[in-house]
Amino acid sequence: MDRMIGLDFGSKTVGVAVSDGLGITAQGLEIIRRNAENKLRQTCARIEAIIDEYDVRKIVLGLPKHMNNSLGDRVKKTLAFKEMLERRTGLEVVTWDERLTTVEADRTMIEAGIRREHRKEYVDMLAAVYILQGYMDYCRMQEQKDKDVEEQSL
């Protein structure tokens, strides 16, 4: 299984998660911070360094749809970032519905006893973990369905 990174792309931060070598689990890696929303050169350079360091073959980018499934301004910015990443890295960038990942990340930190003032430090990285883990779990389920169908046809 090729290694992947998951990205939670925000206006001032990008949460980063990386898969294990087997593609089973996602681990939080870091939060890339930038001073201005449109300053992406250093952000892309850091992502490229992570790709090289972990020999990443695919990028999973959270897509921030509204709860009613409509697409807002953040989606447009995320899709523009996706195109930039594809151009710069030459890798496939898949988008993954990230609705409720931040809510889930907050809930996890509350359950872990992390104080409110410290949660903001980790929420984007944890959201990236949920994005990547959700995508990997989906791929595994699809693989299993394909195997089941193949076995039934024999």
MOSULTA-V778945 format. One record per pair of residues at least 12 apart in sequence whose ideal C-beta (glycine too) atoms are under 8 Angstrom apart, sorted by the first residue. I is the first residue (numbers start at 1). J is the second residue. D is the distance in whole Angstrom. If there is no record, write none. Layout:
i=I j=J d=D
i=I j=J d=D
This chain:
i=1 j=19 d=8
i=1 j=21 d=7
i=1 j=22 d=5
i=1 j=23 d=3
i=1 j=24 d=8
i=2 j=23 d=7
i=2 j=56 d=8
i=2 j=57 d=3
i=2 j=58 d=6
i=3 j=18 d=7
i=3 j=19 d=5
i=3 j=20 d=8
i=3 j=21 d=6
i=3 j=23 d=8
i=3 j=54 d=5
i=3 j=55 d=6
i=3 j=56 d=5
i=3 j=57 d=6
i=3 j=58 d=8
i=4 j=18 d=7
i=4 j=19 d=5
i=4 j=23 d=7
i=4 j=56 d=6
i=4 j=57 d=7
i=4 j=58 d=5
i=4 j=59 d=7
i=4 j=60 d=6
i=4 j=132 d=6
i=4 j=135 d=8
i=4 j=136 d=7
i=5 j=17 d=7
i=5 j=18 d=5
i=5 j=19 d=8
i=5 j=29 d=8
i=5 j=47 d=8
i=5 j=50 d=6
i=5 j=51 d=7
i=5 j=54 d=7
i=5 j=56 d=5
i=5 j=58 d=8
i=5 j=59 d=6
i=5 j=60 d=7
i=5 j=132 d=7
i=6 j=18 d=8
i=6 j=19 d=8
i=6 j=26 d=6
i=6 j=59 d=8
i=6 j=60 d=5
i=6 j=61 d=8
i=6 j=62 d=7
i=6 j=96 d=8
i=6 j=128 d=5
i=6 j=129 d=7
i=6 j=131 d=4
i=6 j=132 d=3
i=6 j=133 d=8
i=6 j=135 d=7
i=7 j=47 d=7
i=7 j=59 d=6
i=7 j=60 d=7
i=7 j=61 d=5
i=7 j=62 d=7
i=7 j=128 d=6
i=7 j=131 d=7
i=8 j=62 d=5
i=8 j=98 d=7
i=8 j=101 d=7
i=8 j=102 d=8
i=8 j=124 d=5
i=8 j=125 d=8
i=8 j=127 d=4
i=8 j=128 d=4
i=8 j=131 d=6
i=9 j=61 d=6
i=9 j=62 d=6
i=9 j=64 d=8
i=9 j=77 d=8
i=9 j=78 d=5
i=9 j=81 d=5
i=10 j=124 d=6
i=11 j=37 d=5
i=11 j=74 d=8
i=11 j=77 d=8
i=12 j=33 d=7
i=12 j=34 d=6
i=12 j=35 d=8
i=12 j=37 d=7
i=13 j=31 d=5
i=13 j=32 d=7
i=13 j=33 d=5
i=13 j=34 d=7
i=13 j=124 d=5
i=14 j=31 d=7
i=14 j=32 d=4
i=14 j=43 d=6
i=14 j=47 d=7
i=14 j=124 d=7
i=14 j=128 d=8
i=15 j=28 d=7
i=15 j=31 d=5
i=15 j=123 d=8
i=15 j=124 d=3
i=15 j=125 d=4
i=15 j=126 d=7
i=15 j=127 d=5
i=15 j=128 d=4
i=15 j=129 d=8
i=16 j=28 d=8
i=16 j=29 d=4
i=16 j=30 d=5
i=16 j=31 d=7
i=16 j=32 d=6
i=16 j=47 d=7
i=16 j=50 d=6
i=16 j=125 d=7
i=16 j=128 d=6
i=17 j=29 d=6
i=17 j=125 d=7
i=17 j=128 d=4
i=17 j=129 d=4
i=17 j=131 d=7
i=17 j=132 d=5
i=17 j=133 d=8
i=18 j=50 d=7
i=18 j=54 d=5
i=18 j=56 d=7
i=18 j=132 d=8
i=19 j=132 d=6
i=19 j=136 d=6
i=23 j=136 d=6
i=23 j=139 d=8
i=23 j=140 d=8
i=24 j=136 d=7
i=25 j=133 d=7
i=25 j=136 d=8
i=26 j=128 d=8
i=26 j=129 d=5
i=26 j=130 d=8
i=26 j=132 d=4
i=26 j=133 d=4
i=26 j=136 d=7
i=27 j=129 d=7
i=28 j=122 d=7
i=28 j=125 d=4
i=28 j=126 d=6
i=28 j=128 d=7
i=28 j=129 d=5
i=29 j=50 d=7
i=29 j=125 d=7
i=29 j=128 d=8
i=30 j=125 d=6
i=31 j=121 d=8
i=31 j=122 d=8
i=31 j=124 d=5
i=31 j=125 d=5
i=32 j=46 d=5
i=32 j=47 d=7
i=37 j=77 d=8
i=40 j=81 d=7
i=40 j=84 d=7
i=44 j=84 d=7
i=44 j=85 d=7
i=44 j=88 d=5
i=47 j=59 d=8
i=47 j=85 d=7
i=47 j=89 d=8
i=48 j=88 d=7
i=48 j=89 d=6
i=51 j=89 d=6
i=51 j=91 d=7
i=56 j=91 d=7
i=57 j=91 d=7
i=58 j=91 d=6
i=58 j=92 d=5
i=58 j=93 d=8
i=58 j=94 d=7
i=59 j=85 d=6
i=59 j=89 d=7
i=59 j=91 d=6
i=59 j=92 d=7
i=59 j=93 d=4
i=59 j=94 d=7
i=60 j=93 d=8
i=60 j=94 d=6
i=60 j=95 d=8
i=60 j=96 d=5
i=60 j=131 d=6
i=60 j=132 d=5
i=60 j=135 d=5
i=61 j=78 d=7
i=61 j=81 d=7
i=61 j=82 d=5
i=61 j=85 d=7
i=61 j=93 d=5
i=61 j=94 d=7
i=61 j=95 d=5
i=61 j=96 d=7
i=61 j=131 d=8
i=62 j=78 d=7
i=62 j=95 d=7
i=62 j=96 d=6
i=62 j=97 d=8
i=62 j=98 d=3
i=62 j=101 d=7
i=62 j=127 d=7
i=62 j=128 d=7
i=62 j=131 d=4
i=63 j=75 d=6
i=63 j=78 d=6
i=63 j=79 d=8
i=63 j=95 d=4
i=63 j=96 d=6
i=63 j=97 d=6
i=63 j=98 d=6
i=64 j=78 d=6
i=64 j=98 d=6
i=64 j=99 d=8
i=65 j=97 d=6
i=65 j=98 d=8
i=65 j=99 d=6
i=67 j=99 d=6
i=78 j=95 d=7
i=79 j=95 d=8
i=82 j=95 d=6
i=94 j=135 d=7
i=96 j=131 d=5
i=96 j=132 d=8
i=96 j=134 d=6
i=96 j=135 d=5
i=97 j=134 d=8
i=98 j=127 d=7
i=98 j=130 d=8
i=98 j=131 d=5
i=101 j=127 d=4
i=101 j=130 d=4
i=101 j=131 d=6
i=101 j=134 d=8
i=102 j=123 d=6
i=102 j=127 d=5
i=104 j=127 d=8
i=104 j=130 d=6
i=105 j=122 d=8
i=105 j=123 d=5
i=105 j=126 d=4
i=105 j=127 d=5
i=105 j=129 d=8
i=105 j=130 d=6
i=106 j=119 d=6
i=106 j=123 d=6
i=108 j=126 d=6
i=109 j=122 d=6
i=109 j=123 d=7
i=109 j=126 d=7
